[in-house]
Amino acid sequence: MPNSDRYYTPQDSKDAMRQIEKLFNKYKDAPLTQELVDYHQNLVNRLKTDIMTAAKQENIPARIESINTMINTMERWLKVRLAGNPYNGKMKNFKFVSDDSLPKFKRHVHKMNGGSAHRSSRH
C-alpha cells in the first residue's frame, strides 16, 4: 500500500488522545471555516466513539474521565469560536489550560559590546 503511512495509527486510546490534543492545539487559533468546523466535529466524534470504546476495553476509569473532559473542552471551544470570541487557552494533559495560568517570562535583553548575535539575558 503506497499511502499506508499517510494515516496515523495509534497504539492505544492514550496515544490517540495525545494525537487529537496535538492537532487541536495546532488549529485552535485558526480562522473559523466550515472545513475546520467539520474537521473539529470529526475529531470530537472520534473521541466519543472509537477512542471511548477503546478506553472502555482497556478498563481505565481515569482515561474515560479524561476523554469526557477533552470532549467538553472541544465542544466549548466551538461555542466560544462560533460566538466570535478568541479562545484564550490550549489543551494540556487532556484538560483546558487558560493562557493566564501559564507563567510569563520577562526577557530583558542586555546589550553587550558584541554584535546583535551576541546578546545575553544576564543570567
C-alpha positions, 0 to 999 in steps of 0.5 A: 500500500503506497499511502499506508503511512499517510494515516496515523495509527495509534497504539492505544486510546492514550496515544490517540488522545495525545494525537487529537490534543496535538492537532487541536492545539495546532488549529485552535487559533485558526480562522473559523471555516466550515472545513475546520468546523467539520474537521473539529466535529470529526475529531470530537466524534472520534473521541466519543466513539472509537477512542471511548470504546477503546478506553472502555476495553482497556478498563481505565476509569481515569482515561474515560474521565479524561476523554469526557473532559477533552470532549467538553473542552472541544465542544466549548471551544466551538461555542466560544469560536462560533460566538466570535470570541478568541479562545484564550487557552490550549489543551494540556494533559487532556484538560483546558489550560487558560493562557493566564495560568501559564507563567510569563517570562520577562526577557530583558535583553542586555546589550553587550559590546558584541554584535546583535548575535551576541546578546545575553539575558544576564543570567 
